[in-house]
């Protein structure tokens, strides 16, 4: 991904009021996050790639809530704990365990899942996005509450690899 594509992602995030974005494709990982003073910070993996800082002055917008500013992104090496212990939210939205209120949940604790198993739905901007496990394992615990908002990167399920 080149600088022009990264700037396009930042512009898209600014227009939609997003403060964090992550893209993972194969061995490549890009994370863009608004820093404490409003600057955009990006990092990419593999770890051998140095961290890139991009300054961008966003267009004026509505006042921001009293939430604390986001911390800068740091390259963190994967550990055994963080490698395959959780399924995290790939977006901001509302978490749903089942396709409809009267349907059974997609997965329950103790259930085996594989890479293609749909584990939940996250509704974002009135679009229902099916979230797949993207790992093989057994669901240990459901960490998010049905019908409640989730943030990008929030753990949804705890998974024991098999």
N, C-alpha and C positions, 0 to 999 in steps of 0.2 A: 504494500500500500504506500503510495507516495504522498508528499506533502499536500498536493492539490486535493486528493481524496480525503485526507484528514481535515483540511479546511472546510470541505463540503459537509462533512459530518458535524463539525462545530457549528456551521451556519444553520444546519437542520435542527440541531439541538437548541440553538438560541431562539429560532422561530417558534419552536414548540415548548419552550420553557423547561427543557430537561437539564439536569445538572450532572448527569452521569450516563455514560454509554460504554458498552463492552461488546466486542466482536471477537469470536473465537472460531477459527476455521483451520482444522488440522493442527499443525504445530505452531501456527501464527495466532497471536492474541494481541488485540489492541484495546486499550482502556483510555477513555477521555473523561476528565472530571473537572468541574469548576473548582479552582483553588479558593483559599480563604479571602483573598483580596479581589476575586472576580476573574483572575486570569485562568486560562484553560491549560490543563496539565494533561499530557498524554504519556502513556507508557506502552511498550509493546514487548512481546516475547518472541523468540526464545530469549533467555536472560542475557545472553551475550550481546544483544542489541542494546545500546545505551538509551537512557531515558531522554525523550524529546520534549522540550517545553515550547509551546506555541502561545504567543500573546494574541488576544483577540478582544476587541472592544465591542461588547454586545450593544444592540440598539436599546434605548430606554424602554423600560417595561414597568408593569405595576409593582408596587412595593412588595418586597419579599417578606415572608412571615418571620417570626422571631426564632426560627430554627437556627441552631449553631451552624457556622460556615463549614463547608466540607473540607476535610483534611486532604493534603496532597497525596497523590498515589505513589506508593513505593513498590519497587520490584521485590516480591516476597517469594522465596523459593518454596516449591511445593513440599509438604511434609506428609508423612504417612497419615496424620490426622486429617489434614485438609484435602488430600488427594481424592478420596472417594467416599467420604463420610456423609455428604449431604447433597441433596438436589436443591439448587437455589433458583430463585425467580430470575428469569432472563429479562424482566420488564417490570414497570410499575403498573399496577392494576388491582382488580378485585379477584381474590382467590376463591375458586369453587372446586369442591371435591368431586362433584358429579355433574353430568350433562344437564340435569334438570332437578328441581327441588324434590320430586317424588321418585327419582332414580337412585339406585345404590351408588356409593362412592366408586370411583375408578379403581382405587387400591385401598387396602387396609393393612394395618400393622401385621407382620408375619407373612405377607404375600411376596412371592418371588416376582421380580421384574427383570426385563432385559432392556436393551437400548431403544427398542421401538414401542415399549409399553407406555400408553398415555396414562399419566398419573393424576392430572388435574386440568382445569381450565383457568386461564387468567383473562379476565375481561379488561380490555384497554380501548378506550374511545369507542365503545359499543361494538367492538369486535371480539369474538370469543376465540382465544388462542389456545389450542391444545398443547400441553406441555408434556414432552416425553422424558422418560427416565434418563436416557442417554448413558446408562451404565447398567451393568448386570449385578444384581444383588437381592437382598431381602429387606423390605421396608421394616425398619425398627420402630419408627415413631413418626406421626404426622405433627409437624411443628407449627403450621399455620392454621388459623381458624377459618372455617367455612364462611364465606360471605364478607370477609374482612379485607381491607386494603393490604397489599404487600408492596414493598419497595424493591427496586432492582438489587439483586444480590442477596436478598433475605432468604435464609434457609426455609424450605418448604417441607422437606422430608429428610429423615435420617436413614441412611442405607448401610447395611453390612455387606461388603463385597463377597461374592462367592466365586 
